[in-house]
């Protein structure tokens, strides 16, 4: 009897500050918008509804929607207006400079909105690495453990390294083959465009 296939747990990457900021913006927009609908006169309630129809999907798109899901076979990148599915065999590299990005083997590049780069965290991690290296040198202890190296990295760099490792390990799996697929988030785009058009029309007709 062949050995059982090992279980792989999916990994989820999100931006907690982005979600918190989005929640505050959404609460503020709903509070002001609903107040204008209830208290407004003339076409003010309709203008407020149009603004909410335009603004709420955008807040959701840029705060709650972004996520990166990584499994044994593929990586799913959900950005504000697109969802990109990349089987590991199609991933050429995952890196973080001023933004986090994944590159496919055909030359395509996709940003990872859910894994923002914080230069402050990166500088803090660099200072911690320098301090720990000095302490290790004075004590004569050589720190080479991978888990220790990861603990000294900035959170973004840890996530990028994890995704790169998953890509390298999973690329040869049978289920990790196939092309990159992209789907536009029409559930976000359609109401936002409708709200913007309605707002312009209401302004024109007075």
N, C-alpha and C positions, 0 to 999 in steps of 0.2 A: 504494500500500500504506500503510495507516494506521500511524502511529508506534506502537511497542511500548508497552504499559502499563508505567509505571515500577514498579520493585520497591520494596516497603515492608518493612522489617525489623520484626518484632515486638519490643516492648520489655517487659522484665520488671522489676518492682519488688518487692523483698522487704526484710525487716528482718533484717540480719545479726546484730545483738545479740539479737533475738528467737529466731533459729534457734540461736545459740550457747547461750543460756540454756535453751532447750528441750532441747537435746542433753544438757546437764548434769543437768537434772531427770529426763530419761528414763533416763539411766544410773544415777542415784541410786535412782530408783524400782524399776528392774529388779534392781539389786543387793540392795536391802533386801527386795524382794518374793520374789525367788528364794531368798534366804537363809532367809527365814521359811518358805517352802514346804518346803525341804529339812530345816531344823533344828527346825521347829515341832512341837508336840505337840497332841493333841486336834483341835479344829476350827480351830486357828490356820492350818494350810496352806490350808484352804478360804477362810478370811477373807482371807488374803493374796492368793489368786487373785481373789477378788471385788474387792478394792481395786485390783489391777492392771488388771482388766477395766474398772473405772470410771475409773481415773486415767490410764492410758496414752492412750486416745483423746482425753481432755481436753488432755493435754500436746501431743499431735500437733496438735489443733485450734487451739490458741492460739499455737503456735510455728512448726511446719513448714508448716501448711496455708495460712496467709494469703499471698496473692500478688495482684498486679495485672498483668494482661497487656493490652497495648495494641497494636492492629494498625491498618491503614489504615481499616478499616470499623467496628471496635467495641472496646469495653473490657470485659474480663472481670474481675470483682472476686470473689475467693475469700476469704471471711471464715470464722471458726471453724465456723459452722453453716449457712451459706448460700453459694451461688454465684450472683452476679448478672451477667447479660450485658446490656450497654447499647450498642446501636448508636449511633454518634456523633450521629445526627440526634435521638436521644431525650435527649441530655445537655444540660441547661440551664446547668450551671456545675460547676466543680471548685474547691474552696477548702480552705484549712487555717487553722483558728483554734486552738482547743485540741485539735482532732482533725482528721484529713483526711476530707473528705466529698465525695461526688458527688451532684448533684441532677438528677432527671429532669424533663421538661417537664410531667408530671402532678402535680408537687409531692412526689414521693417523695424520700427522703433515705437514703443508704447510706454507712456509715463505711468507710474504707479502712484496715483493720487492718494491711496490709502496709507502709503509709507512716506510721509514728508521728511525731507532732510532738515535737520536742525544743526546749523553751524555751531551754535552755542553748546549743544550736547556733545558735538564732535570735539570741540576744543577742550571741554571738561574731561572727556574720556582720554584725550591725548595727555593732559596734565596728570591724570591718574596713572596712566601707563608709565610716564616718565618717573613719577614719584615711586611707584611700585618697583620699577626696574632699579632705581637707586637703592631702595631698601633691600631688594634681593641681592644686589651686588655687594652691599656691605655685610650682609649675613652669610654670603657664600652660597645661597640657595638659587638654583637655576630653575625658573618656572617655565615649563614647556607644555603643560597640560592644556589641551584644546579647550576644556571647559573654563579654565582660568583665563585664557586669551579672550574668549567670548564675553566673560563677565567684565572685562576691561574695555570693551568696545562700546561705542554709542549705540543706542537701541536701533536706529535705522541701519547701521552697518551690521549689527547682529542679524536683523531680519533679512538683509540682502545676502549675507553669507549663508544663512539657512536655505534660502531659495536657490542659491547657486549650487549648494550641496545636493539639494533634492533634484535639481535638473541633471546634474552629473550622474547621480545614482539611478535615476528613473529613466534616462534616455534610452536604455537598451530594453526596457520592458515592452512586451508585446502590446499592451494597452496604451502605451505612451506614444504610439506612432500616429501620424496623420497631419493634416494641414492646420494652419491657424484659421479660426473662424471669428468673425466680427458681427455683432448685432447692435444696431442703433437703438437707443432708449426712447422710442416714440412715446412711451407713457410719460416721459418727462418733457420731451420736445413739443409735443402737440398742445398740451394745456398752456405751456409758457408762450408759445407763438400766438395761440388764440387770445390769451390775456393781453399781450402786447398790441395785437391788431384791434381788439375791442377798445382798449384804452385810447389809441390813436383816433379811432372812429368817433368815440364819445367826445374827444376834444374838438374834432373838426365840426361836428354837428352842434356843439355847444350845449 
